[in-house]
Amino acid sequence: MSESQNIKSVLTEDRVFPQSAAFVSQARLDADRLAALHAAAARDHVGFWGDLAKKELGWQTPFTRVLDDSQAPNYRWFTDGKLNASANCLDRHLGARGDKLAIRFEGEKGDTRNYTYRQLHAEVCRVANALKALGIGKGDRVVIYMPMVPEAVMAMQACARIGAIHSIVFGGFSSTALKDRIEDAGARLLITADGGHRGGQIVELKRAADDALAQGCKTLDKVLVLKRTGHDVAFDARRDVWWHEIVPKQSERCDPQWVESEHPLFLLYTSGSTGKPKGIQHSTGGYLLGAMTTCQWVFDLRDDDVFWCTADVGWITGHSYVCYGPLACGATILMYEGAPTVPDAGRFWKIAQDHGVTIFYTAPTAIRALMRLGDDWPKRYDLSKLRLLGSVGEPINPEAWMWYHKVIGKEQLPIVDTWWQTETGSIMISPIPGAVPTKPGSCTKPLPGIAVEVVDEAGDVLTGKDAGGYLVITKPWPSMLRTIWNDNERYLKTYWGQFSNRYYVAGDSTHRDEDGYYWIMGRIDDVLNVSGHRLGTMEIESALVSHPAVAEAAVVGRPHEIKGESVFAFVICRGERPRGAEAEQLAKTLRDHVGREIGALAKPDEIRFADNLPKTRSGKIMRRLLRSIAKGEEITQDVSTLENPAIVKQLAGQD
Ligand code: WTA
């Protein structure tokens, strides 16, 4: 959803959906209990989180200090406590839930595998022992570049078990993107697979990994390779180790390595408005607490749930709501490896039916795509086990919300539209399904213990009933990022610098209505949200100018019906501006080049060649103008301050 489209639909949206009586009667949190939580957090913010951390997490050494703000805004939580994330996700369920399913898995070709908590625990211990045998220990970085198979979760849990820091790179990223992340993290081990299945094709993970290693990655000693597809891949016996040769022979016992609460659990690279992707660093104790409490509050998660979060583990949503949160709660998760439309448009609904999915959590882009395929597909399947629907990653337009509500939710199921970020670690603003009425397109209200405000340009908090401005978080929370790996300066500047360290600045603009409901308007920085994936315009521009034919490039987002936003690039060539067939050919070459530099998800949908970019006399590119041009809007802005006003016509494709 583009900002202006969204504002338009938001301004005309006044429908309110009360929570369903059937849901309320059995909900973990009803309005009274929610009010009590909010009151407790308002009374004593730090104590509120301290009490929850004691109650929800298993500590090997209990903490005595809840919040250390002596180095603010580098906050530290539960500092003198020790715990292990994998012990919290697995070991503590072995007594009561040992024979309960932890993972139900289905591959694109229909292959299925199930793991009970006891089996998953044993597998994770084996993988952890294999990592140790490969020389990995506490604090070492391990990059994971895998398909969406149970072994990806095992690899994450195994790292956590021995105190190694994992950093997952989404399988859709290119070898260059993989190399950059391996190098920035200084990883010693890469865990990958021969390939994955997606859309009837093989995703060539091992080949990309080999390319990445050929380009650099000097810190890397070994590559652990899972055989998933079984197709032929290159294998360097000095460096590569097959998973099936090292893992099965390990012991199924591996005592967890107890780590300090602040010990980094993982790094996850995400795009910002400047420079290279940044390694968001998350802690062990605080992160896990956020993932767990939000599973309980927002998803009302309980023992008999089958929780399907469709996100890949390469994104933060897959970390918090596939791997850590639901397992820490002892739930059953569903993992599906492939595309939603293979072999046909009913696949998601068939999976939901066959596995008895009770909670379904996906992104608006998927909802819009499924909506387009028609109501007949979901109607063919028995979705009666579903009891809660969720949305994440981008603003959901009211039309898609209504379809989700009517066709999938049969007008009965609560929808939780959850706002959060890689940096926040867990959900920040969302309806509580048994307590908060919903409005299509609004993520409603902040969760207990999360202090959200709207501020203006000057950083003044807007208290009015109808406020629009920057979304900020005014108090630290346990699952917040701790820093940017290797770059604390950038952490301070990016998230805290704008208003002199007073607030965490999320980078989103928002509107809060008269009922205190939040409506997220989109990014205020140069970050695009394409199909719920964050992409920095700068990253794509650097990828484009790294091609020898390109002198300069400017990238903006354009509203797109399914993807939310699509990538639109204005390109200035080194020689003559190409035209006709030559332009088409170069556009294709550049698209493929971006695919190789970053990944297919960053390929521009449209490339327009021009002789110059619209620049002010001080040399600044007028991005606002480019955004209007990309949308095909009539140019009403004042272009007289441009150094080269005549260029506008050409950029608009009229010359
Ligand atoms: C956007 C994904 C509106 C927002 C968990 C944020 C949303 C960015 C929502 C973070 C939502 C996420 N409504 N916008 N419910 N959820 N966003 O780091 O712009 O991949 O800043 O984390 O996605 O994207 P990220």
Residues whose N, C-alpha, C, O or C-beta is under 5 A from the ligand:
A	BS01	WTA	S391 V392 G393 E394 P395 I396 D417 T418 W419 W420 Q421 T422 E423 C443 A506 D508 I520 G522 R523 G532 R534
